[in-house]
């Protein structure tokens, strides 16, 4: 029996993975422990080893391609194994979902026979290529109407909400019909293409499909976006005038999508005035939104100039950052506490340390050390929220935000309160270097109890950060600046630094956060405490 290998979940936030490189090809012998592939996640690029032995029979995700977690990655077995059922089962996951889940299909046998009796055909729907995909755009067709299509041929390149993927055919025959042209978008389960025997009457197939399928959304029948491709749409007419507009257009047999009709009603636009850009001149949503009535008053002056922009596809890291920080910002009630430190003594301490010791330490290393010491004295800040309990940690795992090419990652310095300055400095340098080359292990970016973000090296004097959940606080560290200060009743030039503590009010109250900052201030301004 063959062993099916799915796209693994290599981190707690991973939703999809990209195969950067295959180390085996179909037909190669695979032993347990062999490196199968190099997989890029939202945080790192990791080698993925085999846990089975046999021959590599099938590769489901080619180099450079992306697939969601649990998608079919490969099949390992013996040459005699029949793997067709496994491949078909995997392909079913990215085609239209069953009628029990999404649609109610009412069959008219007479209408079906009209198309089916003549010859064989297969209707290809817009596939669901990710768990969150609701619509897809055809970036490019690799076949045109009339071309021969064999099973396994690449039909088109489809752009989803997560990636652009090649979509292969599961049928053989002639490409008889294309339902979504290059650059156009369509909802999942919309007719994408028809493949069948040469000479079939495509219009009969389309008519049969329209007569036998009545799609009713279970989630929200009145959802405009999900009604774009419904064959029947019922809606309330807002006024008699608007109703007249639709009736007039219907009597004239103007072809428009249900959503286009709905928007036209809302805006009071007569469909007879709109030029359609869809198939066969069909009016679609875009045509209504871009419609301008020539009889309306035009602007007296127009601004000259040309608008331009460049689109950059979102990487997996950017998607993960967007998802996690949005969740944190809108689920944890943030508030902020700011404080200013006199840095004169700490600057002197660091200079003496670096002159005497072989290893050099940075101000950030010192902030990590002293923050960890302060957290041990204020465990209410070193905590996280759950629906049932507040969990206070007795250990301090310090997350340190590191900027990388496409965003940021947060390596974790474990047991920071127990480490020396030199150990903290060496650990941060090592993990920051590997973070930038995407070589961090999953265990090195998990388990933080508190986080520090430092933008002082960029000249930023103060800022606020979004809490790195499940932490309850994050410390934003600014730049050291020289300015006049009062010292022993005299105005002198001193070195100061501002920090801001963002707190989750469900866990950390204002007084609690303030006490932590005052303890940190005492350590910063009297750094001899580091040695105690």
VOGU-3710 file (C-alpha; in Angstrom, 3 decimals, decimal comma):
1> xxxxxxxxxx> 0,000/0,000/0,000  1,525/3,344/-0,998  2,244/6,080/1,532  0,653/9,476/0,846  2,699/12,499/1,948  0,839/15,781/2,401  2,177/19,331/2,635  3,371/19,454/6,283  2,562/22,192/8,812  6,102/23,310/9,719
11> xxxxxxxxxx> 5,130/26,199/11,995  2,152/27,159/14,139  1,102/29,885/11,676  1,801/28,044/8,429  -1,184/27,783/6,100  0,614/26,999/2,841  4,091/26,035/1,696  6,223/26,475/-1,407  8,511/23,727/-2,694  11,819/25,528/-3,159
21> xxxxxxxxxx> 13,655/22,398/-4,351  13,124/18,667/-4,800  16,080/16,424/-3,869  14,376/13,347/-5,359  12,644/12,792/-8,674  9,932/10,345/-9,693  11,452/6,860/-9,891  14,153/7,466/-7,291  14,509/5,170/-4,293  13,670/6,883/-1,000
31> xxxxxxxxxx> 14,887/5,716/2,392  13,585/6,776/5,774  15,497/9,899/6,819  16,340/11,003/3,260  15,774/14,688/2,524  12,842/14,816/0,116  12,496/18,530/-0,501  13,232/22,030/0,700  9,992/23,748/1,735  9,554/27,491/2,200
41> xxxxxxxxxx> 7,043/28,555/4,850  5,931/31,978/6,029  8,927/32,119/8,387  11,794/29,961/7,131  13,025/27,528/4,501  13,393/24,025/5,929  14,490/20,613/4,714  11,692/18,035/4,812  12,735/14,439/5,348  10,972/11,193/4,429
51> xxxxxxxxxx> 9,406/9,011/7,085  8,691/6,185/4,621  10,717/3,950/2,305  10,075/2,924/-1,268  10,052/4,471/-4,722  8,950/8,060/-5,324  5,875/7,406/-7,475  4,324/10,848/-7,743  5,099/14,514/-7,072  2,050/16,668/-6,434
61> xxxxxxxxxx> 3,705/20,084/-6,031  6,490/21,035/-8,443  9,464/23,260/-7,626  8,392/26,865/-7,185  4,754/25,929/-6,729  2,711/26,626/-3,604  0,123/24,405/-1,941  -1,998/24,655/1,185  -1,208/22,548/4,234  -2,417/18,922/3,831
71> xxxxxxxxxx> -2,403/19,134/0,025  -0,976/16,082/-1,753  2,807/16,556/-1,858  4,090/13,145/-2,944  3,374/9,403/-2,991  5,952/6,775/-2,016  5,435/3,043/-2,607  6,335/0,224/-4,958  6,114/0,100/-8,754  3,152/-2,277/-8,576
81> xxxxxxxxxx> 1,006/0,136/-6,542  -2,004/1,695/-8,274  -1,957/5,344/-7,182  -4,638/6,708/-9,519  -7,307/6,736/-6,805  -5,050/8,726/-4,470  -4,355/11,332/-7,156  -8,048/11,560/-8,056  -9,003/11,987/-4,414  -6,497/14,822/-4,104
91> xxxxxxxxxx> -7,790/16,542/-7,240  -11,334/16,359/-5,912  -10,308/18,661/-3,055  -9,598/21,547/-5,420  -12,648/21,204/-7,702  -16,218/22,173/-6,936  -17,494/21,118/-3,491  -20,370/18,657/-3,100  -23,974/19,729/-3,314  -24,503/18,945/0,365
101> xxxxxxxxxx> -21,972/21,596/1,317  -22,546/24,481/-1,036  -25,331/24,018/-3,599  -28,707/22,401/-4,189  -28,916/20,891/-7,671  -32,347/20,311/-9,228  -31,997/17,967/-12,216  -34,162/18,025/-15,316  -33,461/14,694/-17,034  -34,973/15,763/-20,330
111> xxxxxxxxxx> -32,655/18,786/-20,558  -29,620/16,712/-19,652  -30,225/14,203/-22,397  -30,355/16,965/-24,972  -26,648/17,577/-24,424  -25,494/14,153/-23,228  -27,008/11,979/-25,952  -24,904/13,478/-28,723  -21,396/12,994/-27,376  -19,187/13,060/-24,296
121> xxxxxxxxxx> -18,136/16,262/-22,600  -16,794/17,471/-19,270  -17,548/20,813/-17,655  -14,530/22,331/-15,891  -15,443/24,674/-13,050  -13,337/27,426/-11,460  -11,507/25,309/-8,840  -11,156/26,090/-5,132  -7,349/26,131/-4,931  -7,131/27,233/-1,290
131> xxxxxxxxxx> -9,303/26,939/1,779  -10,103/30,675/1,715  -10,535/31,110/-2,043  -13,867/32,585/-3,116  -12,953/33,687/-6,631  -10,077/33,267/-9,052  -8,583/35,253/-11,913  -7,321/33,652/-15,105  -3,845/35,084/-15,505  -3,166/33,168/-18,716
141> xxxxxxxxxx> -4,683/30,446/-20,889  -2,208/27,908/-22,292  -4,852/26,433/-24,619  -7,308/28,067/-27,003  -10,692/26,905/-28,250  -10,165/24,081/-30,737  -6,901/22,843/-29,231  -6,429/19,210/-28,252  -6,231/18,705/-24,474  -4,771/15,619/-22,815
151> xxxxxxxxxx> -5,165/14,658/-19,185  -2,378/16,370/-17,243  -1,941/19,260/-19,702  -1,707/22,709/-18,142  -4,940/24,465/-19,055  -4,438/27,862/-17,456  -2,621/29,882/-14,855  -5,073/30,855/-12,098  -4,472/33,567/-9,512  -6,102/32,992/-6,109
161> xxxxxxxxxx> -6,100/34,989/-2,880  -2,840/33,289/-1,921  -0,829/32,447/-5,032  -0,778/32,037/-8,788  -0,936/28,362/-9,723  -0,951/26,300/-12,887  -4,228/24,418/-13,281  -4,035/21,122/-15,108  -6,740/19,252/-16,976  -8,180/16,064/-15,554
171> xxxxxxxxxx> -9,890/15,269/-18,863  -8,922/14,571/-22,473  -10,629/15,919/-25,557  -10,990/19,158/-27,491  -11,251/22,528/-25,720  -14,750/23,507/-26,840  -15,467/26,567/-24,735  -13,710/29,108/-22,507  -15,944/30,775/-19,918  -13,452/33,122/-18,261
181> xxxxxxxxxx> -11,004/35,017/-20,473  -7,470/36,168/-19,666  -7,524/38,835/-16,949  -11,118/38,151/-15,909  -12,252/36,940/-12,488  -14,978/34,498/-11,578  -16,401/32,923/-8,447  -15,492/29,391/-7,447  -17,723/26,838/-9,282  -18,310/29,131/-12,255
191> xxxxxxxxxx> -17,961/27,395/-15,639  -14,308/27,779/-16,599  -14,215/25,624/-19,708  -15,839/22,706/-21,536  -13,761/19,803/-22,850  -15,290/17,075/-25,021  -15,667/15,459/-28,417  -15,279/17,528/-31,546  -18,579/18,665/-32,992  -20,584/18,876/-29,793
201> xxxxxxxxxx> -23,087/21,714/-29,662  -21,665/23,910/-26,896  -24,802/26,040/-26,699  -26,845/22,930/-25,881  -24,437/22,163/-23,046  -24,669/25,701/-21,683  -28,460/25,725/-22,014  -28,646/22,371/-20,255  -26,447/23,657/-17,462  -28,596/26,770/-17,027
211> xxxxxxxxxx> -31,803/24,732/-16,901  -30,647/21,954/-14,579  -28,628/23,826/-11,972  -30,210/26,241/-9,509  -27,575/27,401/-7,049  -28,760/28,703/-3,657  -26,167/30,103/-1,251  -26,520/28,590/2,235  -24,416/31,271/3,841  -26,360/34,338/2,679
221> xxxxxxxxxx> -28,741/34,227/-0,301  -28,707/38,043/-0,521  -24,906/38,372/-0,569  -24,133/40,459/-3,646  -20,642/39,161/-4,133  -21,697/35,493/-3,996  -24,639/36,097/-6,338  -22,504/37,230/-9,303  -22,698/33,881/-11,077  -26,112/32,577/-9,893
231> xxxxxxxxxx> -28,459/31,553/-12,676  -31,482/32,903/-10,788  -31,519/35,898/-8,452  -34,477/37,137/-6,410  -34,284/40,519/-4,763  -36,526/43,268/-3,424  -37,140/46,243/-5,675  -36,414/49,418/-3,798  -38,948/51,505/-5,638  -41,438/51,361/-8,464
241> xxxxxxxxxx> -39,123/53,503/-10,609  -36,262/51,104/-10,169  -38,529/48,172/-10,896  -39,565/49,820/-14,173  -35,907/50,124/-15,142  -35,351/46,391/-14,761  -38,624/45,406/-16,439  -37,869/47,588/-19,408  -34,401/46,130/-19,774  -35,713/42,577/-19,395
251> xxxxxxxxxx> -38,354/43,139/-22,097  -35,623/44,351/-24,415  -33,726/41,100/-23,639  -30,608/42,918/-22,534  -28,163/40,351/-21,165  -26,695/41,267/-17,783  -25,409/39,377/-14,779  -27,709/39,262/-11,735  -25,265/41,329/-9,700  -25,039/43,943/-12,471
261> xxxxxxxxxx> -28,838/44,194/-12,472  -28,893/44,579/-8,701  -26,287/47,378/-8,737  -28,099/49,094/-11,613  -31,284/49,087/-9,530  -29,465/50,553/-6,543  -27,929/53,344/-8,639  -30,984/54,004/-10,806  -29,083/53,210/-14,030  -30,957/51,989/-17,091
271> xxxxxxxxxx> -29,245/48,920/-18,545  -30,183/50,075/-22,047  -27,569/52,844/-21,694  -24,738/50,521/-20,644  -22,320/48,800/-23,011  -21,409/45,296/-21,824  -17,841/44,010/-21,805  -18,633/40,398/-20,854  -19,065/37,401/-23,139  -21,356/38,235/-26,049
281> xxxxxxxxxx> -21,730/41,814/-24,838  -23,130/40,706/-21,485  -23,262/43,513/-18,904  -21,269/42,689/-15,792  -20,570/44,381/-12,462  -17,547/46,312/-13,772  -19,609/47,919/-16,551  -22,140/49,334/-14,055  -19,460/50,620/-11,702  -17,616/52,359/-14,568
291> xxxxxxxxxx> -20,753/53,755/-16,228  -20,890/57,518/-16,708  -24,110/59,117/-18,003  -23,214/61,491/-20,846  -26,212/63,647/-19,945  -24,898/64,415/-16,481  -23,066/67,649/-15,911  -19,366/67,297/-16,625  -16,562/68,975/-14,766  -15,485/72,342/-16,130
301> xxxxxxxxxx> -11,800/71,579/-15,709  -9,896/68,338/-15,704  -6,558/67,759/-14,035  -3,874/66,616/-16,437  -1,507/63,826/-15,546  -1,188/60,082/-15,709  -1,812/57,788/-12,780  0,470/54,800/-12,440  1,276/52,109/-9,947  3,102/48,816/-9,592
311> xxxxxxxxxx> 1,564/45,733/-8,023  3,692/43,391/-5,941  2,165/40,021/-5,004  1,949/39,460/-1,257  4,475/36,932/0,028  3,531/34,278/2,562  5,363/36,263/5,253  3,412/39,457/4,506  0,117/37,547/4,612  1,034/36,020/7,968
321> xxxxxxxxxx> 2,110/39,398/9,395  -1,170/40,946/8,221  -3,260/38,165/9,706  -1,525/37,901/13,086  -1,133/41,627/13,759  -4,710/42,376/12,699  -5,904/39,666/15,061  -3,809/41,126/17,892  -4,824/44,746/17,297  -8,538/44,046/17,127
331> xxxxxxxxxx> -8,801/41,358/19,811  -6,497/42,742/22,534  -7,447/46,167/23,972  -4,127/48,026/23,637  -3,017/50,966/25,745  0,406/52,609/25,952  2,747/53,821/28,692  5,757/56,017/27,906  8,824/56,812/30,003  12,201/58,516/29,465
341> xxxxxxxxxx> 15,547/57,243/30,810  18,772/59,101/31,562  21,338/57,039/29,650  24,593/58,674/30,833  25,534/55,912/33,295  24,563/53,128/30,906  26,639/54,639/28,089  29,627/54,753/30,419  29,001/51,175/31,591  28,842/49,816/28,029
351> xxxxxxxxxx> 32,024/51,650/26,989  33,962/50,223/29,944  32,607/46,724/29,337  33,537/46,709/25,650  37,044/48,023/26,435  37,695/45,278/28,981  35,897/42,264/27,513  36,623/40,338/24,323  32,983/40,221/23,208  31,157/43,468/22,460
361> xxxxxxxxxx> 27,625/44,123/23,640  24,996/46,471/22,218  22,450/48,666/23,964  19,801/46,238/22,719  21,561/43,347/24,496  21,488/45,376/27,722  17,778/46,204/27,245  17,005/42,491/26,867  18,941/41,633/30,028  17,474/44,405/32,195
371> xxxxxxxxxx> 13,932/43,872/30,892  14,226/40,194/31,807  15,399/41,118/35,325  12,466/43,529/35,678  9,960/40,916/34,499  11,085/38,536/37,234  10,070/41,218/39,738  6,768/41,920/37,944  5,351/38,544/36,823  1,946/40,094/36,077
381> xxxxxxxxxx> 3,520/41,655/32,967  5,158/38,350/32,002  1,797/36,728/31,309  -0,816/35,846/28,710  -4,597/35,880/28,445  -6,849/32,871/27,871  -10,638/32,781/28,038  -10,497/30,812/31,290  -7,284/31,959/32,995  -4,427/34,456/33,063
391> xxxxxxxxxx> -1,186/32,495/32,846  1,862/34,035/34,574  5,233/32,629/33,530  8,018/32,014/36,012  10,553/31,884/33,168  11,401/34,732/30,769  11,593/33,924/27,056  12,409/37,229/25,350  11,215/37,793/21,780  13,461/40,163/19,808
401> xxxxxxxxxx> 11,965/41,645/16,621  14,350/41,323/13,646  13,789/43,071/10,308  14,228/40,831/7,261  13,855/41,487/3,541  10,106/40,970/3,334  8,966/41,818/6,842  10,048/40,788/10,307  10,453/37,700/12,452  10,748/37,377/16,224
411> xxxxxxxxxx> 13,501/34,967/17,354  13,192/33,999/21,014  16,014/34,202/23,574  15,088/31,415/25,978  15,600/31,971/29,746  16,972/35,458/29,104  16,973/36,291/32,821  19,518/33,521/33,457  21,942/34,474/30,667  24,929/36,804/30,857
421> xxxxxxxxxx> 25,210/39,872/28,631  27,731/38,050/26,443  25,445/35,029/26,059  22,488/37,233/25,182  24,548/39,198/22,637  25,906/36,058/20,947  22,459/34,440/20,840  20,814/37,491/19,267  23,591/37,906/16,659  23,347/34,237/15,673
431> xxxxxxxxxx> 19,561/34,120/15,386  19,319/37,494/13,622  21,781/36,270/10,993  19,875/33,036/10,425  16,542/34,871/10,414  17,661/36,949/7,435  18,602/33,784/5,517  15,386/31,985/6,605  17,303/29,293/8,458  15,651/29,556/11,870
441> xxxxxxxxxx> 14,095/26,427/13,334  10,399/26,544/14,289  11,306/26,114/17,976  13,444/29,267/17,815  10,494/31,501/16,922  7,959/30,109/19,380  7,272/30,448/23,083  8,062/34,112/23,790  6,604/35,596/26,991  7,582/39,241/26,269
451> xxxxxxxxxx> 8,858/41,082/23,194  11,237/43,978/22,513  11,186/46,017/19,291  14,070/48,466/18,801  14,067/51,127/16,059  16,638/53,350/17,738  19,277/52,427/15,171  17,075/54,107/12,530  16,876/57,382/14,460  13,297/56,805/15,640
461> xxxxxxxxxx> 12,972/58,512/19,025  9,662/56,936/20,092  6,955/54,727/18,631  4,268/52,219/19,573  4,116/48,557/18,591  1,361/45,989/18,189  1,507/43,264/20,831  3,077/40,013/19,648  0,438/37,571/20,852  0,149/35,528/22,981
471> xxxxxxxxxx> 2,318/38,025/24,917  0,482/40,648/26,958  3,077/43,407/26,416  5,710/44,663/24,000  8,430/47,250/24,681  9,242/49,775/21,931  12,773/51,173/22,280  13,757/54,497/20,702  17,056/56,179/19,880  19,441/57,757/22,396
481> xxxxxxxxxx> 19,425/61,536/21,919  21,390/64,388/23,436  19,388/67,272/24,866  19,395/69,749/27,771  18,413/68,135/31,078  18,308/69,304/34,678  21,015/67,728/36,836  21,673/68,899/40,404  19,680/72,071/39,757  21,754/72,866/36,670
491> xxxxxxxxxx> 20,943/72,620/32,986  23,449/70,325/31,271  23,611/68,277/28,082  22,542/64,726/28,803  21,743/61,500/26,940  18,166/60,289/27,121  16,109/57,485/25,617  12,340/57,000/25,421  10,544/53,666/25,545  6,855/52,820/25,178
501> xxxxxxxxxx> 5,169/49,802/26,725  2,092/48,522/24,871  -0,134/46,462/27,183  -3,146/44,198/26,789  -5,595/45,711/29,275  -7,217/42,326/29,825  -4,005/41,226/31,584  -1,926/44,269/32,555  -3,475/47,262/34,324  -1,969/50,749/34,165
511> xxxxxxxxxx> -0,431/50,635/37,636  1,116/47,226/36,951  2,721/48,404/33,717  3,937/51,613/35,372  5,618/49,701/38,199  7,438/47,534/35,679  8,711/50,602/33,774  9,915/52,285/36,960  11,871/49,165/37,926  13,389/49,089/34,445
521> xxxxxxxxxx> 14,262/52,799/34,780  16,075/52,081/38,061  18,149/49,338/36,404  18,916/51,441/33,304  20,052/54,488/35,252  22,039/52,378/37,746  23,518/49,612/35,578  25,706/48,291/38,390  22,651/46,121/39,094  23,571/44,026/36,053
531> xx> 26,539/42,651/37,976  24,522/41,814/41,093
//
